[in-house]
């Protein structure tokens, strides 16, 4: 089973700053099979990025995904107040999904 | 507009059973694999099960295999999760999610609001 490790666990930043979130896999993941989600308190997750770098419908272009192999990154270029949330990466392998433990982006 | 509405959660004793439902609308239901994902209180996301669009292929996490059963009624646009032999560690919010393709869920492009299942005596 592929394990996804997200870092840091918590990121304390101010609005307008750049956020860089990391997702590392225990073995190589196809870029086509890597996604990122945002979850706010009391809400369901929302798909942000799929295929490692493609933004989902309606997602602002300040969100971007990159990476390949075992190292993937979600970047938020300039944090807006509504971006403070928990972010999860997810991969698909052999008909199973696995999620990373999440990174919380909090207001500094 | 895609909508997914879960129901059927509640309080159940250890060893008991519960059936969750997810009513779907806004897309061609039979053309999408569907998935259940759960989230224990204060914890991260855990994949539970996926069912192909035709209902012919099922996949389960090891933690629920043999106890949970996923099914669908494409005539009613509804997904189900039958949960038996429930344990305290099954306590979670259960989300229904739409898969991005018919035969598998590579990623979940739409999610319901979730239904809370509490297993406690």
Interface residues (C-beta under 8 A of the other chain):
Chain A: X32 X33 X35 X37 X39 X43 X44 X45 X46 X47 X50 X56 X88 X90 X92 X95 X96 X97 X98 X99 X100 X101 X102
Chain B: X35 X37 X44 X45 X46 X47 X50 X57 X59 X61 X95 X100 X104 X105 X106 X107 X108 X109 X110 X111 X112 X113 X114
